[in-house]
């Protein structure tokens, strides 16, 4: 038999030596030891500690809020509740995209968010005016012109009135 012929096992001599060497190495080394019970214990302990920490934070925050509301911590007189907001004044109807116009309500949005809505609707931003309005957040949208029930199409210009604070 020549050295390059296949052996009865179907392997060349080099392959047989390689297999023998790998088997010897595998049988001579120790398997790594894993402490699975310890790993599970540490994971559960960390999870329990995390949950307990969140619960304590919620209790402290809730207790502080309740205590502040009971003792009247605020010395400033309370503002009367905001009057009902007319959402139609800050809503425009976007037409031309579907059969029915789409109502886009900008009430209470800041100017950057409103600009993003105008870009999506492919509208032009017109003049920006600050007005005083009771019960609004400073620099939030109070009114747009034209507003509903008028319909605006893409390319139209919309003017914005912001709350002066």
N, C-alpha and C positions, 0 to 999 in steps of 0.2 A: 504494500500500500504506500503510495507516495505521500509526502507530508502535506500536500495541498488537497488531497481527497477528503471528502466528508467522512467523519467518524460515524459509527452506528447511532450515536445520539443526535446526529444531524448538525453538529457544530464543528467549526474548525478548531485546531489546537489552541489558537489564541483565544477564541471565545470560551473554550472550556477552562483555560487558566484564569481568564477574567471572572468567570462565574465562580470558580473555586475561591479566588481571592476575595470577592465580595461576600461570599458565604462565610469565610473565615472571619472577616472583619465584623460582619453582623452578629456572629455568635460570640465573639470575644468582647464586645462592648456591652456596658450596662445600659439598661433602659432608663431614661430620665424619670425621676420621681416627681409626681405632681401631688400637691396637697389639695385635692379637690374640696374636701370638707372645709379646710381653712379658707379657700377662695370663696366658697359660698357664704361662709360666716362673715367674712370681711365685706362682701357685697351687701348682704342684708343689714349689717351694722351701719354702713354708709348710707343706705337708702333710708333706714329708720331715723338716723341723725338728721338727714336732709328734710324729711317730712316733719320731724319735730321742730326743726328750725323755722320752717315755713309756717307751721301752726302757731308757734310762739310769736312770730312777726305779725301774723294776722290778728291774734288776740291783743297784742300791744297796740296796733293801729286802730282796731275797733274800739278798744277800751279808751284810748286817748280821744278818739272822735266823740264817743258817747260822753265822756267827762267834759269835754269842751262844750258840747251842746247843752249839757245840764247846767253848767255853772255860768253860762252866758259869757264866755271868754271874750267875745267880741264886744268892745266898748262903743263901736260906731253904730249908729242907728241902722237898722236893716232897711235896705232899699225895697220899695214895693215891687211885687212881682211884675215882670215885664208884661206889657199889654200884649194882646194877641198879635202876632206878627202876620202881616199880609204877605203871604208867599207869592201871590200873583205879581207883586211889584218887582220881585227879583227873579221871575221865571219868564223865560222866552220860549216860544214855540218854534221849533226847527222844522221847516217844511222842505219838501222836495226829495227826501230820502225814501220815504214810504208813503203809502196811501194817506195815512193819518199823520198829522204833525206830531213830533216828539217833544214833550215838555221837559225842559232842562231847568231845574231849580238851583239857583246860586245863592239862596238865602244863607247868610252866615259864613260863606266861604271867604278865604283870604284872597287877595288879588292874584297871587301866583297860581292858585288852583283855578280861579276863574279864567285866567289867561290860557291855561291848559285846556279848559273846556272850549274856549273860543277856537283854539288851534284844531281840536278834534272836529269841531263843527265847521271849520274853514270859514270863520267869521273874522272881521277886522275889529280891533279894539279901538273905540272912539275916545272921547274925552273921559277923563277920570276926575270926579269931583268929590270932595269930602263934605258931608252934611251932618248936622247934629240930629240924632234920632234917639228917643228914649229906649233904654233897655237893650242896647245892641253892644256887641263886642267891638272894640276899636279896630279899625282897618278891615272890617268885614263888609261884604256886599250887602247893601240895603235895597238898592233898586237898579234895574237895568232898563234902558230905553232903546228900542221899543220893547215893551213887555206884553205878556199875554193879555188879551186874546189876539194880539197881532202876530202874524207869522213872519219869521225871518228866513231867508234862504242863504245858501252859501255865497260868500262874497259880500254880504251886507255888513254895515258898520253898526256896532252896538256900543252905546255909552253906558258908563258904570258910575254909580254913586256909592261911596264907601262911608262907613260910620266914622265920624271924627272923634268919638269917644266921649 
